[in-house]
Amino acid sequence: MSSHLGENLRLLCSHYRSIAEVCRKVGINRAQFNKYLSGESQPTAYNLKRIGDFFGVEGYELGLPGEQFARLIGARGTQIGAPAEQDPLHALLQPLRESSGDLSRYCGYYFEYANCMSVPGTILLSLVHMREEGGNFLFERQERQVLSTGGLAEDSARCRYLGAAFQLQDRLFLIDYESLTVNEMSQTILIPSFKSRITRLNGLKTGVSSGDRRTPACTRVVWEFLGTEINRISTYRQVMLYQPDDPRIDEDIRQRLAHAPVRDGLFEVE
């Protein structure tokens, strides 16, 4: 990357209200970004791509001579900073982004236990991955519903949900949609952990069953923290439907899903 990076970044930042706003939206530390602006440091390939994606330019273009880069941006001037600001959905969600707390401590992998909305009387175990990207906290949830007792992988319905998470005051709000069929959305509200080490989070989930009648439903849900790194193959093999008395579902999980009232003080957090 050439010495023109800092000059070109300053030009791009001038299309926004402040450098702080750019850093928040890109998800890069302000002190580190200042080093890019001053030429004291060069971004890694990963950060360079994040910056380029945000501004709508290619990484190599950020290293062009200033005058050449200015002409390039002049040709795209109406696009820099404009699409996101003019998008009504972006504007609608912006207050949530600005009010949301830092969810960094919750990033990682979880098992999600829930009473299955589509197959009543069973417990659905899903795999969730929460991550930070560009200052936003996103998550992916993998489901695999075995359609017959003892069914093989090919006998199961697979679902993949993509969503965003927000911490507003003392609750975690997660909204997602089924990305393979794009035919449903769900919302999960979790009680955050007030302990130094996250183990299990309790909450409620609303959505619709995947049956023909698509009945709206609500279930208690438990997230069990697995760590920031996992063996994805062996972990995913556990993603399926379980009978409530299955020995692989411990008594604490069963109690939380079946009996725990969702009220502070009674519905305890860990």
C-alpha positions in Angstrom: 0.0 0.0 0.0 1.4 3.4 -1.0 1.9 6.6 1.0 -1.3 8.0 -0.6 -3.6 5.9 1.7 -3.9 8.6 4.4 -4.8 11.4 2.0 -7.3 9.2 0.2 -8.9 8.1 3.5 -9.3 11.7 4.6 -11.1 12.5 1.4 -13.5 9.6 1.9 -14.1 10.6 5.5 -15.0 14.1 4.4 -18.3 12.6 3.1 -19.3 11.8 6.6 -20.1 13.8 9.7 -16.9 12.8 11.6 -14.1 10.3 11.6 -15.6 8.8 14.8 -18.7 8.0 12.8 -16.7 6.2 10.2 -14.7 4.2 12.7 -18.0 3.1 14.5 -19.6 2.0 11.2 -16.5 0.3 9.9 -15.8 -1.3 13.3 -12.2 -0.2 13.5 -10.5 1.3 16.6 -10.3 5.1 16.3 -6.6 5.2 17.5 -5.7 2.6 14.9 -7.6 4.4 12.2 -5.8 7.6 13.0 -2.5 5.8 12.3 -3.8 5.0 8.8 -4.7 8.6 8.3 -1.3 9.8 9.4 0.7 7.2 7.4 2.1 5.8 10.7 0.6 2.4 10.0 -0.8 0.4 7.1 -4.0 -1.7 7.4 -3.8 -5.5 7.2 -5.4 -7.1 4.1 -8.5 -7.9 6.2 -8.9 -4.3 7.5 -8.2 -2.9 4.0 -11.0 -5.0 2.6 -13.4 -3.8 5.4 -12.5 -0.2 4.7 -12.9 -0.6 0.9 -16.2 -2.4 1.2 -17.5 0.3 3.5 -16.6 3.2 1.1 -17.4 1.2 -2.0 -13.9 1.2 -3.5 -11.3 -1.4 -4.2 -8.3 -1.9 -1.9 -5.8 -1.1 -4.7 -7.7 2.2 -5.5 -7.0 3.5 -2.0 -3.3 3.5 -2.9 -3.7 5.6 -6.1 -2.1 9.1 -6.2 -4.3 11.6 -4.6 -5.3 13.6 -7.7 -6.2 10.4 -9.6 -8.1 9.0 -6.6 -10.0 12.3 -6.3 -11.1 12.1 -9.9 -12.2 8.6 -9.4 -14.3 9.5 -6.3 -15.6 12.6 -8.2 -17.1 10.2 -10.7 -18.7 8.3 -7.9 -19.4 11.2 -5.7 -23.1 10.7 -5.4 -22.5 7.1 -4.2 -20.0 7.7 -1.3 -22.0 7.6 1.9 -25.3 8.1 0.0 -26.8 4.6 -0.4 -26.8 3.8 3.4 -28.0 7.2 4.4 -30.8 7.2 1.8 -32.0 3.6 2.6 -35.1 4.0 4.7 -34.5 0.6 6.4 -31.0 1.7 7.4 -32.4 4.9 8.8 -35.1 3.0 10.7 -32.5 0.7 12.4 -29.8 3.3 13.0 -31.2 4.4 16.5 -30.9 0.7 17.5 -27.3 0.5 16.4 -26.5 3.7 18.3 -28.3 2.7 21.5 -27.1 -0.9 21.5 -24.4 -1.9 24.0 -21.2 -3.8 23.3 -21.9 -7.5 22.7 -18.3 -8.5 22.3 -18.3 -10.7 25.4 -21.1 -12.7 23.9 -19.3 -13.5 20.6 -18.7 -17.2 20.0 -20.6 -20.4 19.6 -23.7 -21.6 21.4 -26.0 -24.6 21.6 -29.6 -23.3 21.5 -32.2 -25.5 23.2 -35.8 -24.8 22.5 -39.2 -26.6 22.5 -39.6 -27.4 18.9 -42.5 -25.4 17.3 -42.9 -27.8 14.4 -42.7 -31.1 16.3 -44.4 -30.6 19.7 -43.0 -32.6 22.5 -39.4 -32.6 21.3 -36.4 -30.4 22.1 -34.6 -28.8 19.1 -30.9 -28.3 19.5 -29.4 -25.7 17.2 -26.0 -24.3 16.7 -25.5 -20.5 16.9 -22.5 -18.4 16.0 -22.4 -14.8 17.1 -19.7 -12.5 15.7 -18.8 -8.8 15.3 -18.6 -7.4 11.8 -18.2 -3.8 10.9 -19.3 -2.6 14.3 -22.5 -4.7 14.1 -23.2 -8.0 15.9 -24.5 -10.6 13.6 -25.3 -14.3 14.2 -26.0 -17.5 12.2 -28.2 -20.3 13.5 -28.1 -23.8 12.0 -31.1 -26.2 12.5 -31.5 -29.8 11.4 -34.9 -31.3 12.1 -34.9 -35.1 11.7 -38.2 -36.2 10.3 -38.3 -39.7 11.6 -37.0 -41.4 14.8 -33.5 -42.4 14.2 -33.5 -40.7 10.8 -30.2 -40.1 8.9 -29.0 -36.7 7.8 -30.7 -37.1 4.4 -34.0 -37.6 6.2 -33.8 -34.2 7.9 -34.9 -30.7 7.0 -32.1 -28.1 7.3 -32.6 -24.5 8.1 -30.1 -21.6 8.2 -31.1 -18.4 10.0 -29.2 -15.1 9.7 -29.8 -12.2 12.0 -28.6 -9.2 14.0 -28.3 -8.8 17.8 -28.8 -5.7 20.0 -28.3 -5.1 23.7 -30.9 -2.5 24.8 -30.6 -1.7 28.5 -30.7 -5.1 30.3 -32.0 -7.4 27.6 -30.5 -9.0 24.4 -32.7 -8.8 21.3 -32.0 -11.0 18.4 -33.9 -10.9 15.1 -33.3 -13.3 12.2 -34.8 -14.8 9.1 -34.6 -18.2 7.4 -32.1 -17.6 4.6 -32.6 -20.8 2.5 -36.4 -20.3 1.8 -36.8 -16.7 3.1 -40.3 -17.6 4.4 -40.1 -16.8 8.1 -38.6 -14.6 10.8 -38.1 -15.1 14.5 -37.3 -13.0 17.5 -35.4 -14.1 20.6 -35.1 -12.1 23.8 -32.4 -13.3 26.2 -31.6 -12.2 29.8 -27.8 -11.3 29.8 -25.3 -12.9 32.0 -24.1 -10.8 35.0 -21.3 -13.2 35.8 -17.7 -12.9 34.7 -18.0 -16.2 32.8 -20.9 -16.9 30.4 -22.4 -20.4 30.7 -26.2 -20.4 29.9 -28.6 -17.7 28.9 -32.4 -17.9 29.3 -35.1 -16.3 27.2 -38.0 -16.6 24.9 -38.3 -17.1 21.2 -41.3 -16.3 18.9 -41.8 -17.5 15.4 -43.9 -19.8 13.3 -43.9 -23.6 12.9 -42.6 -24.9 9.6 -45.8 -27.0 9.2 -48.4 -26.4 6.5 -50.5 -24.2 8.9 -47.5 -22.0 9.9 -48.9 -21.5 13.3 -47.4 -18.6 15.3 -45.7 -20.0 18.4 -43.6 -19.0 21.4 -41.1 -21.2 23.4 -38.6 -20.9 26.2 -35.1 -21.0 25.0 -31.7 -21.7 26.5 -28.3 -20.7 25.0 -25.3 -22.7 26.2 -21.9 -21.1 25.5 -19.4 -23.5 23.8 -16.5 -21.1 23.3 -15.0 -19.0 20.6 -13.5 -22.0 18.7 -15.2 -25.4 18.2 -14.9 -28.5 16.1 -17.6 -27.7 13.7 -18.1 -31.2 12.3 -18.5 -33.0 15.6 -20.6 -30.1 17.1 -22.9 -30.0 14.1 -23.6 -33.7 14.4 -25.3 -33.0 17.6 -27.8 -30.6 15.9 -31.1 -32.4 15.8 -34.4 -33.1 17.6 -34.3 -34.9 21.0 -36.9 -36.5 23.2 -37.2 -34.6 26.5 -36.0 -37.7 28.4 -33.0 -38.2 26.2 -29.9 -38.6 28.5 -28.0 -36.2 26.3 -30.3 -33.4 27.5 -29.3 -32.7 31.1 -31.9 -32.1 33.8 -31.1 -28.4 34.2 -31.9 -27.8 30.5 -35.2 -29.7 30.8 -36.2 -27.7 33.9 -35.4 -24.4 32.3 -37.5 -25.3 29.2 -40.4 -26.8 31.0 -40.9 -25.0 34.3 -38.8 -21.9 34.8 -41.1 -18.8 34.9 -39.7 -16.0 32.8 -39.5 -13.3 35.5 -36.5 -11.6 37.1 -35.5 -13.3 40.3 -37.3 -16.6 39.4 -35.9 -17.2 36.0 -32.3 -17.1 37.1 -29.4 -16.2 34.8 -25.9 -17.5 34.8 
